[in-house]
Amino acid sequence: MTDAIVDVIIPVWNRPEETRNCLVNLINHTPNARFIIVDCGSERDTERMLQEFADALDDRALLMRDDSNIGFVRAANRGFESSEAPFLALMRSTSIVKKGWFEPLLQFAHTHADAGIMLPCLDPGDPCDLPREVVSGSFAAMAVRRELYRKIGGFDEGMDGGAWCLKDFTMRACAEGFRTVQVPGPTVSHYDEAPLGSLQRRHETLLRSISLFKERWGEGGNFLVYVPKGVEASLLEQKLELLVEGARHGDCYTVLLPFALHQQVRQQGLAALHESVKLVPLPRIALDGMKRRLYEKLLAASPGTKPVIAVDGLALPWSEQYLSFSQLAERIKSRAH
């Protein structure tokens, strides 16, 4: 089917009942789609059920089979290689979509040319009221722009097949100028699947993946940025844009700012720019001791966090050792290049 808007790739290994529910909902709620089902050596009852779906869908389906369980990531890459549509969607066979789940992703992609990886809202998952950049996609459900796939290819099959593999995919997308964005809309229900393989082997794979990721992309840092009273919202917006750039390259920022300023930037939609840039308001009425305790609590939440003063030339009231914002900006610019 050459006129499909999206090719939906679904790796499958057994779980016939969950897979049937997944496919029924996908077919009912994803118009103008072709379905690429990658059967990873499922048992006979699942194999037969998948064949029934493929036969019923005719040219809207491509059923691919392997004799053994090649793993989710390798199966996803096989599906990607066989795709032709402008967008690729990847879905676990246990995820359940709702009506209209894909349309917000498609609309966002059409209005944001740099959005390369789009995620629907997930249940369970964090609240999803505004579009925000995230550190990685999700194997539960994600969409990829074909232009991005042509540039970076599929997932790294030598990594863990989980969080680090997904983060690496996002970093490769970022290197080509594409963002990974979670888009508000109907939620996709999912649950974490039990990992396969021995605990020792999974641990060794995890350590190897972390080492490979850091070798490729460096190691991100944690920063607590204190914004003093008197900073205008327009100036803070410029600083937040720079922090988002740093977050795209692996850093995490907590921004502590006056209550009124926090309210103002929330109204402007600036409080949900990136999941690694978190804005924390000071209490509306707070004595210096209360402010210090909140600052120290935030600093202690992530060992190794470095304090930063948001305005050069001013002192950070609760620490003698801190970075100026100019120093932080230089770090961000050096990591981005």
Beta strands, then each sheet from edge to edge (+ up, - down):
strand 1: 6-12
strand 2: 33-40
strand 3: 61-66
strand 4: 87-91
strand 5: 115-119
strand 6: 122-123
strand 7: 132-133
strand 8: 141-145
strand 9: 179-182
strand 10: 188-189
strand 11: 222-226
strand 12: 252-257
strand 13: 277-281
strand 14: 306-309
strand 15: 323-324
sheet 1: 3+ 2+ 1+ 4+ 8- 5+ 9+ 7-
sheet 2: 6+ 10+
sheet 3: 13+ 12+ 11+ 14+ 15+
end
